[in-house]
Amino acid sequence: GKAEHKRKDVDQMNEIAFISNEVRAKLLQGGIPKAPSSEAGVGAVLFVDISGFTDLGKKLKSNLTPERATETLANEIFGALAKLTDICLMWGGDVAKFAG
């Protein structure tokens, strides 16, 4: 029905761009307010810097084809972010955004 169609729409959006669990739940419940809007809440912020990222990129670029270097670097970043996300979710948190 209508709810299943909405769930499919949200799932398709999540394949295109990262959607936090909080935003996903709001979309499934009928949408989010039009921008600009604000909402009070409690939270924490975690900033993480991947040490050695630039040096790793240079090393991969000099030792691999450009395509393979890009793929390898992306896989390394994905692995690190996935581990951090898993820890956050394990403790009841949510990831609202990745930047950098």
Phi, psi and omega in degrees: 000206183295318180296319179294321178297317179297318180299319178296319178299315180294319178300320178294321177298320182294333176287333182274317183217157178293130175234125179293160179299323180296313179293320178302314180297318179295320178298318181290336180270001177129006174112174179244156181297153177292145179284149353280148176208167177218157180209128179285146178194173178246139180193181177223157180238137177241122174254129181232133175247125179277103183293134177085008183301312182295316180296321178297316178301317179295317180296315179296319181298324181280340184253347184229169172294156180305319180295315181292323178297315180297315180297316181296315179296317178299319179296321178295315179296314180302317180299317180294314180293324178297318180295316178297320179296316179301317180295316179301312181294324180300327181266015176085012180271185178214152177257120182267332186195146168248141178218159174127000000 
